[in-house]
Amino acid sequence: MTKLLKRATGVGLAAALISLPLLSGCTVMASSEQLAMLEEARKKAESAEADLNTCRETRAQLEKELADKKALLAKLRNDRDVVQKAISE
């Protein structure tokens, strides 16, 4: 009895999996409109990736400039402290 139930369940599951694409209206090939939409989406994705790379490069450049300016500021503050100490003596 259990073998029969398992077999019936297995056959029912297989039939459901086989018939699902037929019932969902999937086509074998994409239409030209769908292909055009896919190509447009691909181009937009490539453009967005290029913009992202440009932004990353700009950010890296700005972070380097910031680090350079912070180093210069630290040097100038140190020089100022040395001069103030020399004046006060």
Secondary structure, 3 states (H helix, E strand, C coil): CHHHHHHHHHHHHHHHHHHHHHHHCCCCCCCHHHHHHHHHHHHHHHHHHHHHHHHHHHHHHHHHHHHHHHHHHHHHHHHHHHHHHHHHC
